[in-house]
Amino acid sequence: MSGRLFTSPMFLGFDHLEQMLERASKSTSDGYPPYNIEQLSQTALRITLAVAGFVMDDLQITQEDNQLVIRGRQTDDSQGRVFLHRGIAARQFHKAFVLAEGIEIGGAWLDNGLLHIDLLRPEPEVRVKRIAISQGRRTPQRQPVEHEVVPPAPKPRRPRAVRDLDDE
């Protein structure tokens, strides 16, 4: 990706989204195996991959941080067989999907050459937090970390004497 997406000062803490988008754009654009993504309900999705010729032992599904990774590796069982034409290759694949925070894997199953993976997206909680407003300037309070050396508090300043030049 060229440049930064979230350059506005109104987007605070969205660096991780930019990193996810970069990672997704760098993923392989190989169309194998073909797949569908289906919305089952407001909170459920299903990914279906066409993995004809693969058995369960050839497939591996992992969740690595916020990525769903599906790998397939077929064993070559052509020993002792003579092919006049071989159009179905024993091919391996690696497919990764970036998951939003909170998405959970509901389960996976293999049926008639189709690998189905259900994803659950829980309803987000609406959180409202009231922030108290204090008078005057305050620095944010921070809990010191055990290994952190906390500098002594600054000494209070003496009030300055203000002279009025008209009095002199």
C-alpha positions in Angstrom: 0.0 0.0 0.0 1.3 3.4 -0.7 1.2 6.0 2.1 -0.7 6.0 5.3 -4.4 5.6 5.4 -5.2 7.0 8.8 -3.3 10.3 8.5 -6.1 12.4 10.2 -5.3 13.3 13.8 -8.8 12.2 14.6 -7.8 8.5 14.1 -5.9 7.7 17.3 -4.7 4.2 17.9 -5.6 2.7 14.5 -2.0 1.7 13.6 -2.9 -1.9 14.0 -5.7 -1.6 11.3 -3.2 -0.2 8.9 -0.8 -3.1 9.6 -3.7 -5.6 9.0 -4.6 -4.0 5.7 -1.0 -4.1 4.6 -0.7 -7.8 5.5 -3.9 -8.6 3.7 -2.7 -6.8 0.5 0.6 -8.7 0.6 -1.1 -12.1 0.8 -1.0 -14.3 -2.2 -3.5 -13.6 -4.9 -3.6 -17.3 -5.9 -7.2 -18.3 -6.5 -6.6 -21.9 -5.3 -8.5 -23.3 -3.7 -11.7 -21.5 -4.7 -13.8 -20.4 -1.7 -17.1 -18.7 -0.7 -17.8 -16.5 2.2 -21.4 -16.7 3.3 -23.3 -14.6 5.8 -25.6 -16.9 7.7 -27.0 -14.3 10.1 -26.1 -11.0 11.7 -23.6 -12.7 13.9 -22.5 -15.8 11.9 -20.3 -16.3 8.8 -19.2 -19.4 6.9 -16.1 -19.9 4.8 -16.3 -22.8 2.3 -13.3 -24.0 0.4 -13.4 -26.4 -2.5 -10.7 -29.0 -1.5 -11.6 -32.0 -3.7 -9.1 -34.8 -3.2 -8.0 -33.7 0.3 -8.8 -35.8 3.3 -8.9 -34.5 6.9 -5.3 -35.5 7.6 -4.2 -33.4 4.6 -5.8 -30.2 6.0 -4.8 -28.0 8.9 -6.7 -24.9 10.3 -5.0 -22.6 12.8 -5.8 -19.2 14.3 -2.6 -17.1 14.5 -3.3 -13.9 16.3 -6.0 -12.3 14.2 -5.6 -14.5 11.1 -7.4 -17.7 10.2 -4.8 -19.9 8.3 -5.8 -22.9 6.3 -3.1 -25.2 4.9 -3.5 -28.2 2.7 -0.8 -30.7 1.7 -1.7 -33.9 -0.2 0.5 -36.9 0.0 1.6 -38.3 -3.4 -0.2 -41.6 -3.7 0.8 -42.2 -7.4 3.2 -45.1 -6.6 2.4 -48.1 -8.7 -0.2 -46.1 -10.8 0.3 -45.3 -14.5 -1.4 -42.1 -15.6 -2.2 -41.6 -19.3 -3.2 -38.0 -18.4 -2.8 -36.3 -15.1 -5.1 -33.2 -14.8 -5.7 -33.5 -11.1 -2.4 -32.5 -9.4 -1.6 -33.2 -5.8 -1.2 -29.5 -4.9 -0.6 -27.8 -1.6 -2.1 -24.5 -0.6 -1.9 -21.8 2.1 -4.9 -19.5 2.5 -5.1 -16.8 5.2 -8.1 -14.6 6.2 -7.7 -11.6 8.5 -10.3 -11.7 11.3 -11.7 -8.7 13.1 -11.2 -8.5 16.8 -13.7 -10.7 18.7 -14.4 -13.1 15.8 -14.5 -16.7 17.1 -14.1 -20.0 15.2 -17.4 -21.9 15.7 -16.2 -25.2 14.1 -15.0 -26.8 10.9 -16.0 -29.9 8.9 -15.3 -31.6 5.6 -18.2 -32.8 3.5 -18.0 -34.0 -0.1 -14.8 -32.2 -1.0 -15.9 -28.9 0.7 -14.3 -27.6 3.8 -16.7 -25.5 5.9 -15.5 -23.2 8.7 -18.1 -21.3 10.8 -17.2 -18.0 12.3 -19.1 -16.2 15.1 -19.2 -12.5 15.5 -20.6 -11.6 18.9 -22.8 -8.5 19.2 -20.7 -5.6 20.3 -21.5 -4.2 23.7 -22.4 -0.5 23.8 -20.1 1.0 26.4 -20.7 4.5 27.7 -18.2 5.9 30.2 -18.6 9.3 31.7 -15.4 11.3 32.1 -15.1 13.6 35.0 -13.9 17.1 34.3 -11.7 18.8 36.8 -10.7 22.4 37.1 -7.2 23.5 36.4 -4.4 21.8 34.6 -3.6 18.2 35.6 -1.2 15.6 34.3 -2.6 12.1 33.7 -2.1 9.8 36.7 -0.1 6.7 35.8 0.6 3.7 37.9 4.4 3.1 38.1 5.7 -0.1 36.8 7.8 -2.2 39.2 11.1 -1.8 37.3 10.5 1.8 36.4 12.3 4.5 38.3 9.8 7.2 39.2 11.4 10.7 39.3 10.6 12.8 42.4 7.7 15.2 42.1 8.7 18.7 41.1 9.0 21.3 43.8 6.1 23.8 44.0 6.9 27.2 42.6 6.8 30.3 44.8 4.3 32.9 43.8 5.8 35.7 41.9 5.5 39.3 43.0 3.7 41.4 40.5 4.6 45.1 40.5 2.5 47.8 38.9 4.6 50.3 37.1 2.1 53.1 37.7 2.8 52.9 41.5 6.4 54.0 41.0 
